[in-house]
Amino acid sequence: MTSVIDRFVEQLRAFATPNVFNPWATFDPAHDASRSAPEIRARQLSAYLAERRAPARLLLIAEAAGYQGAKFSGIAMTSERILLGHLAHRGIRSDAVIGVPVQRSSQPALKPVGFNEPTATVVWGTLLGAGVDPRAWVNWNAFAFHPHRPAEPLSNRTPTRAELEVGQPILRAFLDLFSRCQVVALGRQAAHTLTLLGVPHRAVRHPSMGGASRFRAEILQIVSGLQASD
């Protein structure tokens, strides 16, 4: 029987629009290790979501996938370096993300220990460091895919209004998977998208561009409120 997670991932895989990379459907011949890279990323995302479907209480929604994060890991605000266990010395263990064997999808020659996304490190390090159960929250993006500059696959850009609109069904489907969770927007762009959809949420500073300290303070205040209600 096809699960709701499987159906959601298939919905993701069917998405396509110019200058946007779909990590779960598209093979990047210049940077992916093999043609099985999209399937690896889809499998890892499926495991990540399935492990959180029941226990999650908090959704963290950022703006869009980045080339140092979900492009290769398949999981929002999660770097390949985290998945491969190379940030365990900072308290971010691979099995906190998913409890199944992981594979890299990028060519090892590009980054021997995997791409590293600073936002991912801050988000995972902050919540795990505060003792939050890693299955109690889910990372996602208002625009699930990776928008990049033309002919520059290893670049990030802000999604356009048209891209955000065409991506709305994906965001709605994700929110439906975790309808009992409190929603938190990371940054103004994500907050604006959620507001347009009429989704109740709280907003915190995005960790990038010097916002890490404020993000930590604001997200930990929200987390402490959730823990107090247990």
N, C-alpha and C positions, 0 to 999 in steps of 0.2 A: 504494500500500500504506500502511495506517495504521501509523505508528511507535509505539513504546512511549511516547514523549513525548506524542504526540497522544492516546493512550488515557488516559494519566494526567491530562492537562488536561481531557478529557471527564469523567473521574471527579470532578475538582474541580468542574466546572460543574454536575454533577447534585446537589451537596450543598445542602441548605436546612434551616435551623432558626431559630426565632424570635430576634429581637434579635441576629442575626449577619449581617453583610454578606458576600456572596460576590462578591469583586471581578471574577471571571471569568465571572459569569453574570448579575449584577444591575445594573440601571440605577438610579442615584440621581438622580432628576429635579431635586433641589434643588442638586446640586453637580457632577454630570457635565456635560461639555461637549456631549455628543450621545448618542443612543441606541446609537451604535457603541462607546461607552466599554468595555463588557465585552469585546467582541471585540478591541479595541486591547490591553487588559491581558492577555488570553489569548494573543495573538500575541507579545507581548513576553516573557511568561513562557516560552512554548514555545522561543523563540530562546535565552533565558538558559539553560534546562536543556539544550537540545541542544548548545550550545557547550561544555558542561562534562561531558557524559555520559562521554566517554573520558578526558580529562586530569585530572579532579578527584581529589584525594587527601584532602580534608578537608571535613566537613560541620559547619556551625555552626547549631545548633538553638536558637532562642529560644522564647519562650512563645506569642505569638499575633501576628497581623498588627495594625498600628496605622493610625489614620486619616491620619497624616502620611506613612506609608510605602506598604505594599502595597495599601491601599485604592485609591490612584490610580495607582501605578506598576505594580501587578500582580506585583511581585517582592519577596520577603521582605527586610526590613532594607535597603531601597533606596528612597530618596525620589524623587519626581518631579523635584525640583531637581537631583539627581545625573543622572538620565536626560536632562534637558534641557541638560546641560553647564554649569550655573551654579555648579558647585563645582570646575571645572577649575583655578581659581586656587589651590585647596587641594590639588592633586595628584590629584583624583578626576575622571578624564575619563569622559565618557559611553560611549566605546567600550571602556572597561574592563568595563562591564556587559554590553553586547551590541554585536555588530558590524554591526547592521542599523539602518536609519533608525528613529528613535523618534517617538512622538506623545504629547502630553499627553492625559489623559482628564478632568482637572478643568476647570471653568470658569476661564478666564484671569483674570476679575475677582476671583476669590477670593484667589489668590496669583499675581501677575504672573509670577514666576519659578518657580512650582511650590511645592507643600508641602515643608517641610524637616523631616526626622526626625533628632533629635540622635543616636540610637543608630546609624542608618544611616551618618551622617557619621563617627562614631568607628570603626565596624567597617571601612568601606572605607578611611578615611584611615590607620588603623593598619596594615592588611595591605599596602596598596599602598605606603605609606611604607617598609615593611620590604623592599620589592622582591619581594613574593610575586606570582607569576603570577596574574592575576585569574581565569583559568580553572582554577586549581588548588584553589579552594574554592567551596562552594555554601552560600548562606544559605537557611534554611528555618525554619518554626515548628512546635512540637509541635502546636498547633492552627492549621491553615493559614489560617483565615478571620479576619474582623475582628469580635470581640465588642464591642458598644457598649451604653450605657445605653438603656432604652426611650425612643423618640422623640428620641434625641440621636445622630444618625449621626456627628457629628464629636466623638466621645468614645471613650475606651478603657476597658476593664474587664478584669479577670482572667476567663478562661473558667471555667465551672463544671465540677465533676467530671463531670456528665452530658455536657456538651459535649466535654470531652476524650475521654470514652469513645466517643462517637459519631464523633469525628474520628479515632480510632485507625486504621481501615483506610486512611485517606489517608496518615497518617504512615508506616505499614508499606509502602505502595506506593511512597512517596518513597524510603524507605531501601533498598528493593529495586532502585530505579533506580541507586543509587550504593553497591552492596553491598561494594565493595572499599575504601571510604573510612573513615578514622578519624572518629569522631563526637565532637563537643564540644558540651556543653550550656552555654548562656549563662543562668545563673541557676538558682535552686533549683527553680522550678516545672518548667522544661524537664528538668532532671536527674531529678526525681521521675517524670515521665511516661516517660522513657526507661528508668528502673529498673523501673517496672511492666511495661514491654514486654519486659524482659530484654535490652535492647540495651546491649552494652558501650560505655562512653563515658568521657570525662574531663569535668570540670566547671570552668568559670571564672566569675568574677564578671560579672554583667550590667553593661553600661556605664552604665545609667541610675542615677538617684538617687545621684550622687556616686561611681559605681563605675568611671569611665572609666580612671583611672590603674591601678587593680588589674587591670582587664580587659586593658589593653595589656601589662602585665608578664606576665600568665599566658598570654595567647594567643601572645605572641612566644616564650615559652619552648617551647610546643608546636610552633610553626612551626620554630624553630631545630632541634628534634629531627628533624622531618621532612626538613628540608634537609640535615642531617648524614647522613641515611640514604640520600640520593641517590647 
